Amino acid sequence: MSARNTHKGFGSSHAIPPNPTFIDFPRSDGDPSNWPTNTTPHIDSEGHVNFMRQASLDESLSIKWRVEVGAALASKLNMPQGNHVLQGWPEGYQMFDHNKGPKDSPRHDAYLIGSTYAKRFRSVPEFIPHALWLLTDPTLDRSNCNCKYCNKKPQREITASMGLLPKRGGSAPSAANTPTRTVQTPRLKRQPQPPKDKLVRDQEKSSRDKERFRPYVGVRRMPKPVRPPAPKQSMLRERNSDLSCAYGPEVKVRRWFRDGELLWCALNNPIEGPSGPGGDDSIFFWPGLVEETRMKPTPIPKGTDMDILDGPSNGHPSSNAESNGDEGVPWIIRHDLSYKMKLLGISQSLYISDQLVLPYQSVAPSDELIQAIHAVSYEDLDPDPARTFAFNPYSISSEVTFAKAAAPYGIALQIGANISGYWTPTDDWEFKFSLEYPNSGPPQSISTFQSLDSVMNSSMAHNANLASSMATPSGSGSHTPSISAPLPPLALTQTVVQTRYQGLWWGAERIWTDELIRLKFSRAQIAPEGNDLIDAPAGPSKKAQEYARSMGGQVGLFVADPPSGRGSKVCHAVGTLYELVDEDWEEDWDGREMIVDKGKGKAIENGNSNVDGSFELDAVPSGLSFMNGTSPLKPPPLANPDPAIPVEGTTTDVLSHSNVAGASTSASTAPQCDANSALSHPVLSAFPLPKAPDGFKFRPILKPGYEIVVDLTWIAGRYYPGLLEHRLLDRHVERALTAGGTQLWALEGLTAGCYNAMDPTKWKPTRTTMVREASHDARVGLEEHWKNKEKERQEAKLLEGAFLLPLPPSGIGYWRRGIWAG
């Protein structure tokens, strides 16, 4: 069938391809009452028209949409190859041609109108995800639709996630728009090379792979950010809320988990396994994703025992009671925190108290439970999607049995395992920083390729030489620079723009910049004797023990050009490095090396030490600064603007540059903080370190002004303070103490992160894509696995039934079915 009617407003004509396979919509959300009413042409006083013309199914415009949407649906649904075309629009839909402008040459826009949830679809990519939803969701649950109107996401992100972006290619037309003949130069034939021995080729490939995939770790001087006239990057609201609720100093009810994170939800009534109540093959937890959080205020009569209401302490308090300020009112207000959890593998969503959820890395299904699931027959499993979706593990019905829970629970476990294997950085922004070189210019490299790492390393070496040459000679007797002395060479500055990120999806966890995270390596693996940039491990204290303590750091994320031969761009984590030391350990400041900061006459001896062992420099702004530099809303005072003002009244920065006596005394009144916390970020904020494990404290081990750069591979996951005190982990802690396990201790930073680490290996663009693909792969893979297992059982049963024992000779007995017969 060809296009019989091609409207003049759309230039090209489209026709139905030969031998089409038509796709029909079994359901629809359309309603003709949503159609436009201005369908009659009317010419206004200016000679313009503005009306909607109905386009029939056999017009070129409609055929174009029907062919392109049909092809996309066939691809997404894995239909057999062929020419797939929509039979028609969903019931209640209609294609309209919007005519607007001069009556002789109006503008034409195509709109597919009729959906209850979308006012109009403006393009084929907008309608494809909605059409896919109409074909595949018999319940027409709008939350399952991924179009921009139902999912509230940008169209480009949806198009990219569905693989609908057009392929770029072809050559640009010439200026004259005329074809030109291209003369191809003859290609030289490659000279045959003598074949290499297979062992030599394998060794060379192994060497290249090791170099390419080798995880990167390095320490560098913190880059100096460019000071813009005003902040251009804003802090993500979700990030500020998550970090403030977890680490804010005034927060009474701390919220540790974030939207989209994968957690374990404790069941009110565990599903008993084959071994009986409380057995290791019982189901105690169900995996789920956080959809939202809720803080519910509840009035409680005064004098009520809060321990009875709360139950045993869990180390993560989810409730807080406070007086309402009126002594005459006989109640107090209690705030309860709960999470709305979307349970994996089923369609249940429910609010669960903060006391009944655990991090995904804290619990793992036992071997006995996995074996019990495998032992359930295929008939008892009944993995029909309609049944598994409707299963509710929180139901008090007697129908909730282990056999009926095996299939949905197995699917949930596989979905969780798949999600923990995905990662992606989020919320990118541009970070500009400057690299200083002597007046001879940037160092020239022999290679034409210079990565960001090589540029920064070269600049560090030049800065170090520059700092030593600008240092004031000792014993000069005066802080005033000599006029006759040669001035230091002026520095040429190169501005580098770097892509940084505010967040990271790392398996089951949501990690934010400025958050303390666990690293996989132990303290003994990082400069065990100390060096110029990393302090030596803390010495023994009064109660020190020999133990492989963990490493942690406050993280930042950026993209860097890799060294030559390592493939495409890589994502690194950068930040301050901490170690755990005993609570009563004290820093030996007498043996610490004095470092002069770029010849400004300000040494470490001008700093102060914190109670937690961190080191402070004078005139460093307090808190975690998102941008190193003064706030544009409060510029610093000018350098000695009035001769009547004493020198001590000028800024500390100017005094330090001028080497004026008294700079250190005036600087002592300035705000102070840990120099290692001065990282670069989009806007200003401050988040303190979380509480260290009982009996320990955090100690920064990098020299002030330096930061560590590591591949994301070294990240073990989030740090959970007080997790071991959670009442739901009592059983697991007791077993770990008995068996000598170290997995749980790693979550609190008591052992190296490698003992309990998140190891995602697959990149996905969004969290929604991760969950969707994890669910699809889990269901398809388990369905195939269960069918294969059942096929093996049936074949074994047939073989057993077909086996016939030979007839024994007369008078000789044989063993059959446990009975000795003669």
N, C-alpha and C positions, 0 to 999 in steps of 0.2 A: 504494500500500500504506500503510495507516495503522497506528498503534500499537495492537496488540491487548492488550498487557499493560502497564499503567502502575502501577508499584509505589508504594505509599502514601508511601514515604519521600521521593520527589521530587515536589514540588507540581505543576508544570506538565507537560502532556503534549505530546509532539512527534510529528510524523508525517512520513513520506516525502513530499517535494514532488511535484507532478504531473510526468509525463514526465521522470523522472530519467535521468541518464547515470551509469552505475556505473563506479567506479574500482577496479581489482583490483591487488593487490600481486604482482609477478612473482617476488619473492624475500623472504626474511625472516631475521631473526636470532633468531626466537622458539624457545622450548623449553618444552613443557608441564611439564617437571620443575621449572621455576621458579614454578609456580602455588602458591598457599598450600594448606595442608592442613587448616586449621581452618574447614571449610565446613559443619559441623553445628551448629545452634543448641543452646546449652547455657546454662541459667539457673543462675547461681551463688547463693550463700547470701544475697546482698543483692538478688536479683531482677534482676540485670544480665546482659546478653548481650554476647558479643564474638566474632563469626564473620564469614566472608567468603561472601557469596552470589553464585553465578554469575548474571550478567545475560545473557539471551538477546539475539540480534541485533535482534529486533523490539520490545524494550522501549523505553519513552520515553527512558530514560537512554542506551541504546546508539544509538538513532536520533539523539539530540542530538549525540553525538560524531561519528557517521558523516556527518551533514549539514555540521557546522561544519568538520571536518577536510577533507572533500571540497571544500568551497567554497574554503578556503585553498589547497589543492594546485592546484586549477584556476586560481586567480589567479596563483600563483607560476610555474606552467608555461605560462601564456598559452594555456590551452585555450579552445575556442569557448564563447561565452556559453550558459548553460543551468543546469539544476539538477544539480550534480555531487554524488554520494553514494558513500561507500565501499561496495563490494559486501560486504565483510566485513573482519574483522581480518586482519592478517598471520598466516601459518601459525605456530601455536604461541602465539598471543596469546589472551587472554580478558578480558572486562570483569567486574569484581567490584564488588559493593556491600557496603562494610564497615559492618556493624551493630554499634554499640557504645553501651552505656548501659542505661537502664531498658528492660525487655522490651516495655513498651507504647508507649514513645516513644523508641526509640534514635536515636542520631545516625547519619546516612548519609553516607558518603564514597565517591566513585567512583574506582576505580583500574583502569587498563589494565595487565595484568601478563603477562609472558612473555618480555620482551626479555632477551638474554644480557648486555647492557651496562648496562641500567637496571633497578633492582629493581622500580620501578613508575612509571607516569606518572600524576600527580595531576590534571592539567587538560588541556584541549584545546590551549592554547598550548605546553605542554611537549611534547606528542606531535607537533605539526605539523612542526618541523624534522627530527625523527627519521623521520617518515613520508616526507617529501620526500627524505631520504637513501636510504631503501629503494627508492623509485621510480626514482631517477636514477643511483645508483652501482652498476653491475653487479659491481664488485669487492668491494663491502661493506667498503671501507677505512674504518675507524672514524675516522681523522683527517679525513675529509671530512664527517663529520656535525657539525652545528652545534647539536645539542640540549645542554641544560645538563649532562647526564650524560656525554656524550662530549667536549664542548668545554670543560667545566669553567669556564663563565662564568655570571654571574648571569642569572636568567630574564628580568628586566626589560630588561637590555641586549640579550638575544637577541630578545625580543618587539619592542623598539623598532627594531632593525636590520631586522627582517622586515616592519615596518609593520603589526603586529597589535594595537597598542594601541587600546583602545576609544575612540570619539569622544565627547567630552564635549559635552553640550548639554541643552536642556530646562530648565524652570523648577522650582524647588523646591516641594514640596507645602506647603499651608498648615498651620497648627498644628492645626486641627480635622480635617484630612484630608478636607475636603469641597470639591467643585469650586465655583469662584467665577466669575462672569461678568465679563469684562474689557471695559470700555467704551473703545474706541479713539478717540482724539481725531482729528478730521479733519486730514489733512496739507495744508499750504499748497502750492498749485501754484507751481512755480518760474517766475519771470517769464522770458520768452524774452530772451536776450542777443543783441546783434548779432554775427554771425559775424566772427571775427578772420581776418585774412589768413593764409594758410598760412605765409608767410615769418616773420610775427611769432610764430606758434605754435611754429615750429621753433626760433627764436632763444630763446624763453622756456624751452622744454624743454631745449635745450642748456645754458643758463645754470644751470637747476636741477640737471642731471646733473653738471656740473662742480663745483658746490658740494657735492653729495651724495657724490661719489666722490673728492674731493680728498684725497690722503694727508696725514696729520697729523704734524707735528713740533713739539716744544716743549720748553723747559727750565723746570723748576720746582724749588722747594726740596723736599728730601726730606721726606716726611710723617713725623710723629712717632708711632711705634707705641705703642699702649696696652700697659702692662706688666701682663700677667695674673699671677695667683698661681703658675701653673705652666704649662709648655708644653702646649698642647692639640693642636698639629699635629706630626706626625712626618715626618721626611724619608723619602722613598720609598727602599726598599732598592736597587732597580735604579738609581736616580739616583746614590746614593752610590757604588755599585760602579763605574758607568761613569765618573764624574768622578774617583774615586780612582785607578782603573787608568790613566787618561789623564794626569792632572796631579799625582798624588801625588808628593811630593819623594823618597820612599824607594823608589819603584817602579823596578825594573830592566827589566822586560819590559812595555812600555806597550801597552795595548789601546786602539786608536783607534776601533774600530767597534762598534756596539751591535746588540742583537737587533732584527730587523725592518728594519734599514737596507738600502737597495738599493746593491749594489756590482757592480763588474766583476770577473769571475773569469778569469784568464789560462788559456788552454788549453795542455795539455802539448804537443800537436801541432796547430798551427794548421791549419784547414781551408782548403786551397788553393782560390783562386778561379779563374775562367776565364783570367786572365793568367799563372798559374803560381805557384810558390813565392815567398813574400815579397811578393807584389803587394798593392797597396792595396785590391783587391777580395777579399782573403782574410779569414777570420774568426779573429781573434786572441783576442778576449774574449767571454764569455757573461754576460749579466746574471743576478743571483741575489739572494735575500734571506737575511740572516743568521738562522739558526734558533737557534744556540747557539755558545758558545765552549768551547775545551778547551785546558788547559795540560798538556802531557805531559812528564814527566821521563824523560830518557834517559841512561844511563851511557855515558861516552865514555872510552877509554883516554887516560891522560895523555900529553902530547906531540903529540896529534893537531892538525894544522893546521886551525883553526876556519874559516879563510877558504875552504878547499876544501869544507867541509861546508855553510857558509852560502851560498856564492856571493857575488857582488858585493853591496855594501851598498845598502840600499834606503831609508835614512833613517827607516824605521819598524822598528827591530829587533824580531824576533819570537822570538829565542832568547837565552839567557844561560847561561853555564857558570860554576859555582861549585865551590869545593873542598868536599869532604865533611868536612873537619876532621881527617881521619886521614891522616897522611903515609904510612902503610904501605899504604894501599889504592891500587891502581894505576889508579884511574879518577876522573873528575869527573862531576858531574851537570849535564846540559844541559836547560834548560826550553824547549820548543817550543810556540808559540802557533798554534792553527789555528781556523778557523771552519767550522761545519757550514752549508753553503750549499744552499738550495733553488733550483735553477736554474729560471728562468722558462720557461714554454711547454712544459716537459717534466716528467716525473715523477721526475727524478733528484735525489737529495740525497747530498752527499758532503763529507768534510772536506778543506779546502783550506788550505794554509799561509798565514800572514799575509803572507808575501813575495809571494804570487801574487794578491792582491786590491787593487783601487784604488777610490777614491771614484767615485760615479756621475758627478759633474761633471767628472772629470779626462779622460775619454775620450769621444769621439763617433764613431759609425760614419761612414766616409768616404763621399763622394758616389759614388765608384766602386763601393763595396760595395752601396749601395742600388740603383744602376742594374743591377748584376749580378743582384740578387734579382728585380727587375722583369722581367729578360730571360728568366727561367726560365719555360717553358711550364706551363700548368695541369696537363697530364698528368704532367710531371716533378715538379711541386710535390707532388702527392698530399697535400692538406691533411686527410686523414682523421684524426680525433682519435686513433683507436687507434694509428696509425703515428707521428704527431707526439709523442704522450705517451711512446712507447717509445724515441724517439731518444736516443742518448747521445753527446754531443760528445767525451767523454773516452775513448771506446772506441778500442782500437788496431786494430780490424777495418778491412779495406780497403773495407768497405761504407759507411764514413763519407765521403760525397762532398758536394760543394757543392750539387748538385741536391737531394739528400735533406735537406740541412741548411737549405735556403732557407726552407721553410715553417715549421718550428719556430723558426728564428732570427728570421724576420720577426714571428712571433707574440710571441716574447720581447721584441723591441725595442718593439713596440707596447704590451705590458703595462707595461714599464718607463716608457715615455713617459706612460702614463695614471697610473701611481702617482706620478710626479713632479708631477702636476697637482693632487694632493689635499693637504689640511692639516687639522689639528685640534689644539686645546690639550688637555692631559691632566692628570689628578691635581689637581683643584681643591681649594682650601682657603680659609678666611675670614681676611682680614687686617683687623685693627681698628687704626685710627689716629685721632689727635685733631687737631682744628683749633681754634686759639685765637683768640678775638675779644676786643676791649675790653669793658668792662662795659656798653656800649651795646647789646651783642648782635650777632648775625650781621648782616651787611649785607643790606638788603632790595633785591631786584631788581624792576624794573618788570614784568618778565615773570613769570607764575605758574610757569613751568617753569625749574628750576635744575638744570643737569647737574652731575655731579661735577667736571668740569673748571672750570666757572664758580665753584663753591663754593671750590675750592682756590685758584684765581687771586685771588679776593677776599680769602681769608684771608692769602695771601702779602703783598698790599699792606698789610693791617692789621698783620701781623707786622713788616714793614719799618718802618712808622711807630712801632710800639711799641718796636722795638730802638733806633731813633735817640733816642727820648725817654728810654729807660732808660740810655743810655750815660753813663758817669761823665765829668763835665766835665774837660777837660785843665787842668792847672795848679792843681788844687784843693789840692794839698799834703798831702792825707790820704786814706787809703782807707777811713776809718770813715764810714758814712753819718750825716748830720746828723739829729738828732731833730726839729728844727724844719722840715726840708725836707719838702715834700709827697711822699707815697708814690705810686709809680706805680699806675695803675688795675689792679685785679684782672682777670684774663683769664677769660672764660667759655669753656669747652671743649665742643666738639661732637664726639662719637664717630661715625666713619664706618666702615661695614663694607663691605669690598671683596672681590670674588671674584678670587683669584689662582690661578695654575697653576704646577706644578713642572716641567712638560715641554711639548713641542710637537713634533708630527709636521709637518715642513715639507718636503713633497715626498719625496725619497728619503732625507732625513736625520732623525735623532732629536736634537733640541736640548733641553738641560736648563737650568734656571735656574742662574745663576752661571757660565755658560760664555761664553768669549770668542767672539763671532760677527762675521762680516763684514757691513758695511752697504753699500748700493749707491752712496751718494754719495761723492765724493772730498773731500779736506781743503779744497780751494779753494772748495767750495760751502758750507761751514759757517763763518760769521763770518770771512771772509778777512782782515779788519782787527782782529778781536777785539771784544769788548764787555764789558758788566758781568758777564756770567755765563760767557762762554767765552773762554779765553785765545787770544791771537793765534797764528798758526802759528809753529812753531819756526823760528828763523833758520838761516842756512847754517852748517855746521860746516867742518872742515878738508877734508872730502871730499864736501861736499854737492853734489847735482846737481838741476837743475830737473826735477821729475817729479810727476805727479798721484798722490800717495800716497793710500793707502786710509784708511778710517775703520773702527773696530771698537768694540765695547762689550760689557761683561758684562751679560747680559740677565736681566730679570725679566718676568713676564707677568701682566696683569690685565685685567679687563673694566670698561669705563667707559660711562656714559651719554653718548650723542653730543650734540653741539650741536643746537639746534633745526633740524629740516628735513633731518637726515642719516640718517633711517631708524632701524633697530633698534640694539641694543647692539653695540659694536665691541670688538675685542681689541687692546690696545696692548702694546708692549714698552717696558720702562723699565730704566735702568741707567746705568752710568758710561761716558763716551765717551773713547776713546783715539785717538791718532794715532801713526804711525811716525816716529821721528826717528833721525838718524844716531847710531851708537853712541858717538861722541866728542862729541856735542852736550851742552852744559851749560846749565842753567836760569839765567836772569838774575834772581836774587832781589832785586837792588837796585831793579829797576824794577817789581816786583810790588806791587800795591796791598794795603795792610793792611786786613783786614776784622775788625770786632769782632763776636763771636758773641752777639747778643741781650743786650748790655749786661752780660755776665758778667765783663767785664774780661779776657777771654782772647782775644788777637789772634793773627794768623797768625805774628807774629814769635816766638811761643812754640813754634812747630813746628819740625820738622826735615825735611830733604829726603833721600829715598832715593837709592841709587846709580842706579836706573832713571829718576830724574826725578820720581817721584811725591812728593807732599807729605804730611807727617805732622803731626798735631795731638797734643799731649800728652793723656794720659788717655783716648785712644780705644782700645778693646779691639782686640787684634790679630786678624788673620784676617777672613774674610768672615762677619760676624755675621748669622744668620738672623733675629734679633729684636734691635732696638736696645734695649739695656737690660741690667741685671745679671742674672746667672743666678739663678733661684729656689733652686737648690741651694746657692748661696753668696751670701747677702745681704751688702750693703755694711755696714761698721761705722757706728754711729751718730755723729752730729755731736758731737765732743768729749764723750764720755760721762762722763769723770772729769776734774775740774779739775786733778788731778795730772799728767794726760797733756798734753804740750806741744801747742801749736796745730799744729805741723808733723806730728803723729801722726794728725790727723784726715784724713778723705777729701779727695781733690783736688776732688771735685765740690762739697763744702760750702765749701771754701776759695774756689773760683771764684765761688760764689754770694755769699759774704760779702765778696769783694774784700780778703781778708786778705793782708797782705804775706807773701811767701815762698811763695805758691801755685805760682808758676812753677818755683821751685827744687824743691819737693817733687814736682811733677808730672813732672819730668824723669826720675824713677825709675820712672814707671808704664809699662806696656806701650804700645808705639807702633805705629801702622800708617797706611796711607793713608786719609785721611778720606773719599775718594770711594768706598771699598769698603764703607762701612757701609750696606748694603742690608737690607731687611726680608724675612725668610724664615721657614718653619715652625719649624725648630730650629737649634741652633748647629752650625756646621761651618766648615771653612777649606779653600779650594782656591786655590793660587797661580796666577798667570798662566802660560800656556804660554810656551815659548821663542819669542822674536821671531826673524824672519829674520836670517840672518847679516849682520852689519854694522849692525843696527838695534836699537832698543829701544822699548818702549811708554811713552807719556807721557800721563797723564790731562790733559784740557784744560778740564774744567769746574771752576768755583770750588768749593771745599770746601763740602759741605752741599747740593749741587744734583745733579739727575739729569736725563737726557734722556728724553723720552716720544715715541715714534714709532709710527706704524701698522706692522703686520706687513709691509705691502707693501715697506717699506724694507729688510727683512732679505734679504741675499744668500745666506747659508748658513753652514755651519761653517767654522772656520779649521783648516787642516791644516799644522802646523809640519813642516818638512823634507820636504815631499811632492816637491819638485822633484828631490831626490836619489834618488828611487826608481828602481831599475834598469829597471823596466818602462816608465818614461816617457822613457828616454833618446832614443828615436826621435822622440817628440813634442816634446821640448824642443829638439832640434836643428832640427826643422822650424820651430818657433816662433821660434827665434833667427834663422833664415834669412829667414822671411817677415815678421818683426816683429810676431808675434801677441802678444796680451796676455791671452788667456783663462787660460792656465796660471798666469801670475804672480798673478792675482787670488786663487787658492786659498790662496796663502801671504800674502796681504795686501799684495803689492808694488804692485798697481794697484787702482783702484776696483772695488768688488764688482759694479758693473753690467756689467762685461765677462764675468763668469761667475757668474750668479745663478740661484737656484732661484725659479721664479715660479708657485707653486700658486695656483689660483683656485677650486677646488671644495672645499667642506667636507664631510667624512664623519665619522660619529660615532666609529668605531674603525679601527684599522689593519687588522683582519681584513676589515671591510667594504670598505676601499680595495682590498685585494688581490683580493677576490672580484669586485667590480664591474670592476676594471681588466682582469682576465682574461676575464670574460664579454664586455665591450665590444670587447676586442681581437679575440677569436675571431670574433664575429659580424660586426664591421666588415671584417676582412680577408677572411673567407669571401665576403662580398658583393662586396668589391672585386675579388678574384681571379675570381669568376664573371663579373662585368661585363667585366673585361679579356679573359677567354677568349671571351665572347660577341662582343666587338668584333673579336677576331682571326678568329673563325669567319665573321662577316659580311663582313669584308674579303676572306677567302679565297674565299667564295662569289661576291662581286662580281668578283673577279679571274678566276675560272673561267668566269663567265657572260659576260664581255666578249668579243665577236667582232669581229675586225678587218674592215673593209669590203674587198671585192675590188678590187684596183687595176686600172686600165685596162691593156690589152694593151701589152706592151713597157716598162712602168714598173716598176722595182724598188721594194722596200720593206724596211724594217728589221724583222726578227722574230727574237726570242730570240738576239740577238747575231750573227745570220748575215744577210748581205745576199743576198737572193734575187731572181731576175729573172722 
